[in-house]
Amino acid sequence: MLRKASAKNVIAACGLALLLAACSSDDKPAYVERPVSELYNSAQDLLDAKEYQKSAEAFDEVERQHPYSVWATKATLMSAYAYYQDNKYDDAITALDRFISLHPANPDVPYAYYLKALSYYEQISDVGRDQQMTQHAMDSLDDVIRRFPDSQYARDAKLKKDLTVDHLAGKEMSVGRYYQDRGEYLAAINRFKMVLDKYQTTTHVPEALARLTESYLALGLEGEAKRTASVLGHNFPGSPWYEESYDLLVGDGLNTREGESWWHSTTTALGDWF
């Protein structure tokens, strides 16, 4: 009787063990190692099919299963590229930073820096919002230009940096116009001067000079207004901002022949003014 009870207990215990094993196998599939070439090619196929999230995960699996293979190094970069294509920019930047840190001498490092810069660049928001991402983009583009000046990536980075700088200048102009519309002319002047001090090569300079002229006149600082307008007249004679400032100072503002004579005789180059 006792032996029967013991046998039943053993059977029950075995059944419970089998049940737990089955449950465990349902929760977590058994790990199966696959050849590295098979894993990598599968990830590449997913990338070609534009299954970017699945592709990134598959490239990550290459590194997880075969961390010391040459395929793993390439897979890290390809994972970042897949995240970038999927607009998962934070994940892409994290993967790129890891690739650069682990493989600083790899021939693909210039591309990694460039892709990181693009990941910031493509997140630049409109000028009405915070420009922290724009600054990150400019810093990363500078990194590419400084580290790899003779590369194809540096050439494109320079073009994108010009657009980024123009974007930052646009932000300063937006804030300056806001203050000017509210009658806070000193605050507006500081913003417009920031454009002239830091972003002299951007498309916003003519407007900045014209709005400085307006703000100085609003404060009764006619001498400063004349000085600013002279720079505008010398550097941007064909600009509509030139015409507005001319009408403001010579036509409606001063309205004298002496004022018109002053305009044509006192123009100053932008570089000489600062």
C-alpha positions as CSV (number, residue, x, y, z in Angstrom):
1,M,0.0,0.0,0.0
2,L,2.8,2.3,0.9
3,R,4.7,1.4,-2.3
4,K,1.6,2.2,-4.4
5,A,1.3,5.6,-2.7
6,S,5.0,6.3,-3.4
7,A,4.6,5.2,-7.0
8,K,1.6,7.6,-7.4
9,N,3.6,10.4,-5.9
10,V,6.5,9.8,-8.3
11,I,4.2,9.7,-11.3
12,A,2.5,13.0,-10.1
13,A,5.8,14.6,-9.6
14,C,6.9,13.6,-13.1
15,G,3.7,14.8,-14.6
16,L,4.0,18.2,-12.8
17,A,7.6,18.5,-14.0
18,L,6.5,17.7,-17.6
19,L,3.7,20.3,-17.3
20,L,6.0,22.9,-16.0
21,A,8.5,22.2,-18.8
22,A,5.7,22.5,-21.3
23,C,4.6,25.8,-19.9
24,S,8.1,27.0,-19.8
25,S,8.7,26.1,-23.4
26,D,5.5,28.0,-24.3
27,D,6.7,31.1,-22.6
28,K,10.2,31.2,-24.0
29,P,11.2,29.3,-27.2
30,A,14.4,27.3,-27.1
31,Y,17.4,29.2,-28.3
32,V,18.6,28.1,-31.7
33,E,21.9,29.2,-33.0
34,R,22.0,29.8,-36.7
35,P,25.0,30.2,-39.1
36,V,26.2,33.8,-39.2
37,S,25.8,34.1,-43.0
38,E,22.3,32.8,-42.8
39,L,21.3,35.3,-40.1
40,Y,23.0,38.2,-42.0
41,N,21.4,37.4,-45.3
42,S,18.0,37.1,-43.7
43,A,18.4,40.5,-42.1
44,Q,19.5,41.9,-45.5
45,D,16.4,40.4,-47.2
46,L,14.2,42.1,-44.6
47,L,15.9,45.4,-45.3
48,D,15.5,45.0,-49.0
49,A,11.8,44.3,-48.4
50,K,11.6,47.6,-46.4
51,E,10.7,45.7,-43.2
52,Y,13.0,48.0,-41.3
53,Q,12.1,47.2,-37.7
54,K,12.4,43.4,-38.3
55,S,15.6,44.0,-40.2
56,A,17.2,46.0,-37.4
57,E,16.2,43.2,-34.9
58,A,17.7,40.6,-37.2
59,F,21.0,42.5,-37.6
60,D,21.1,42.8,-33.8
61,E,20.7,39.0,-33.6
62,V,23.8,38.6,-35.8
63,E,25.8,40.4,-33.2
64,R,24.2,38.6,-30.3
65,Q,24.8,35.1,-31.7
66,H,28.2,35.8,-33.3
67,P,29.7,38.8,-31.5
68,Y,33.3,38.2,-32.5
69,S,32.7,37.6,-36.2
70,V,33.5,40.2,-38.9
71,W,29.8,40.0,-39.8
72,A,28.9,41.3,-36.4
73,T,30.8,44.6,-37.0
74,K,28.9,45.2,-40.2
75,A,25.6,44.1,-38.7
76,T,25.9,46.8,-36.0
77,L,26.1,49.5,-38.7
78,M,23.4,48.0,-40.8
79,S,21.1,47.8,-37.7
80,A,21.6,51.6,-37.3
81,Y,20.8,52.1,-41.0
82,A,17.6,50.1,-40.7
83,Y,16.5,52.1,-37.6
84,Y,17.3,55.3,-39.5
85,Q,15.2,54.2,-42.5
86,D,12.4,53.4,-40.1
87,N,12.7,57.0,-38.6
88,K,13.7,55.5,-35.3
89,Y,16.4,58.2,-35.0
90,D,17.2,57.7,-31.3
91,D,17.8,54.0,-31.8
92,A,19.9,54.7,-34.9
93,I,22.1,57.3,-33.0
94,T,22.6,54.8,-30.1
95,A,23.7,52.1,-32.5
96,L,26.0,54.5,-34.3
97,D,27.6,55.7,-31.1
98,R,28.2,52.1,-30.2
99,F,29.7,51.3,-33.6
100,I,32.0,54.3,-33.4
101,S,33.1,53.5,-29.9
102,L,33.8,49.8,-30.6
103,H,35.4,50.2,-34.0
104,P,37.1,53.6,-34.2
105,A,39.5,52.5,-36.9
106,N,36.9,50.8,-39.1
107,P,36.8,52.1,-42.7
108,D,33.0,52.7,-42.3
109,V,33.4,55.1,-39.4
110,P,33.1,58.2,-41.7
111,Y,29.8,57.0,-42.9
112,A,28.7,56.3,-39.3
113,Y,29.4,59.9,-38.3
114,Y,27.6,61.1,-41.4
115,L,24.5,58.9,-40.7
116,K,24.5,60.2,-37.1
117,A,24.5,63.7,-38.4
118,L,21.6,62.9,-40.8
119,S,19.7,61.4,-37.9
120,Y,19.8,64.7,-36.2
121,Y,19.3,66.8,-39.3
122,E,16.1,65.1,-40.3
123,Q,14.6,65.9,-36.9
124,I,15.0,69.7,-37.4
125,S,11.7,71.3,-36.5
126,D,10.1,74.5,-37.8
127,V,11.6,77.8,-36.7
128,G,8.8,78.4,-34.2
129,R,9.9,75.6,-32.0
130,D,12.9,74.9,-29.8
131,Q,16.1,74.5,-31.8
132,Q,18.1,72.1,-29.6
133,M,17.8,69.4,-32.4
134,T,19.1,72.0,-34.9
135,Q,22.1,72.6,-32.7
136,H,22.8,68.9,-32.4
137,A,22.6,68.6,-36.2
138,M,25.0,71.4,-36.7
139,D,27.5,70.0,-34.1
140,S,27.3,66.5,-35.8
141,L,27.8,68.0,-39.3
142,D,30.8,69.9,-38.0
143,D,32.1,66.6,-36.7
144,V,32.0,65.1,-40.2
145,I,33.6,68.1,-41.8
146,R,36.4,68.4,-39.2
147,R,37.2,64.7,-39.0
148,F,36.9,63.7,-42.7
149,P,37.4,66.9,-44.7
150,D,38.3,65.1,-48.0
151,S,35.4,62.6,-47.9
152,Q,32.3,62.7,-50.0
153,Y,30.4,63.0,-46.7
154,A,32.1,66.2,-45.8
155,R,30.9,67.9,-49.0
156,D,27.3,67.0,-48.4
157,A,27.7,67.9,-44.7
158,K,28.8,71.4,-45.7
159,L,25.7,72.0,-47.8
160,K,23.5,70.7,-45.0
161,K,25.3,72.8,-42.4
162,D,24.6,76.0,-44.5
163,L,20.9,75.1,-44.3
164,T,21.1,74.4,-40.6
165,V,22.8,77.7,-39.9
166,D,20.1,79.4,-42.0
167,H,17.5,77.6,-39.8
168,L,19.1,78.9,-36.6
169,A,19.2,82.4,-38.0
170,G,15.5,82.1,-38.9
171,K,14.7,81.2,-35.3
172,E,16.5,84.4,-34.1
173,M,14.5,86.4,-36.6
174,S,11.2,84.9,-35.5
175,V,11.9,85.8,-31.9
176,G,13.1,89.3,-32.9
177,R,9.9,89.9,-34.9
178,Y,7.8,88.8,-32.0
179,Y,9.5,91.3,-29.7
180,Q,9.3,94.1,-32.3
181,D,5.5,93.5,-32.8
182,R,5.1,93.8,-29.0
183,G,7.0,97.1,-28.9
184,E,9.9,95.6,-27.0
185,Y,12.5,97.1,-29.2
186,L,15.6,96.6,-27.2
187,A,14.9,92.8,-27.0
188,A,14.2,92.8,-30.7
189,I,17.5,94.6,-31.5
190,N,19.5,92.0,-29.5
191,R,18.0,89.2,-31.6
192,F,18.5,91.0,-35.0
193,K,22.1,91.8,-34.0
194,M,22.6,88.1,-33.1
195,V,21.8,87.3,-36.7
196,L,24.4,89.8,-37.9
197,D,27.0,88.7,-35.4
198,K,26.7,84.9,-35.8
199,Y,25.0,84.3,-39.1
200,Q,26.4,86.8,-41.6
201,T,26.3,84.4,-44.5
202,T,22.6,83.5,-44.2
203,T,19.6,84.7,-46.3
204,H,18.2,86.5,-43.2
205,V,20.8,89.3,-43.1
206,P,19.0,91.9,-45.3
207,E,15.8,91.6,-43.2
208,A,17.8,91.8,-40.0
209,L,19.4,95.1,-41.1
210,A,16.0,96.5,-42.2
211,R,14.3,95.6,-38.9
212,L,17.2,97.0,-36.9
213,T,16.7,100.2,-38.8
214,E,13.0,100.2,-37.9
215,S,13.7,99.4,-34.3
216,Y,16.3,102.1,-33.9
217,L,13.9,104.7,-35.4
218,A,11.2,103.5,-33.1
219,L,13.5,104.3,-30.1
220,G,14.5,107.7,-31.7
221,L,18.0,106.5,-32.4
222,E,18.3,108.1,-35.8
223,G,22.1,107.9,-36.0
224,E,22.1,104.2,-35.3
225,A,19.3,103.8,-37.9
226,K,21.3,105.6,-40.5
227,R,24.4,103.6,-39.8
228,T,22.5,100.3,-40.1
229,A,20.6,101.3,-43.2
230,S,23.9,102.3,-44.9
231,V,25.2,98.8,-44.5
232,L,22.0,97.5,-46.0
233,G,22.3,99.9,-49.0
234,H,25.9,98.9,-49.7
235,N,25.6,95.2,-49.4
236,F,22.1,94.5,-50.7
237,P,21.1,97.4,-53.1
238,G,18.7,95.2,-55.0
239,S,16.9,93.8,-52.0
240,P,13.2,94.7,-51.2
241,W,14.4,95.4,-47.7
242,Y,16.7,98.1,-49.1
243,E,13.7,99.7,-50.7
244,E,11.7,99.7,-47.6
245,S,14.5,101.2,-45.5
246,Y,15.2,103.8,-48.1
247,D,11.5,104.9,-48.1
248,L,11.5,104.9,-44.3
249,L,14.6,107.0,-43.9
250,V,14.7,109.2,-47.0
251,G,11.2,109.3,-48.2
252,D,8.8,109.2,-45.3
253,G,11.3,109.5,-42.5
254,L,13.8,112.3,-43.4
255,N,12.1,113.5,-46.5
256,T,14.9,116.0,-47.4
257,R,17.4,116.3,-50.2
258,E,20.1,116.2,-47.5
259,G,18.8,112.8,-46.4
260,E,18.9,111.4,-49.9
261,S,22.4,112.7,-50.3
262,W,23.4,111.1,-47.1
263,W,22.0,107.7,-48.2
264,H,24.2,107.6,-51.4
265,S,27.3,108.8,-49.7
266,T,27.5,106.9,-46.5
267,T,27.0,103.3,-47.4
268,T,29.3,100.9,-45.6
269,A,30.3,97.3,-46.2
270,L,28.9,94.7,-43.8
271,G,32.3,93.4,-42.9
272,D,33.5,96.9,-42.0
273,W,30.5,97.7,-39.9
274,F,31.2,95.0,-37.2
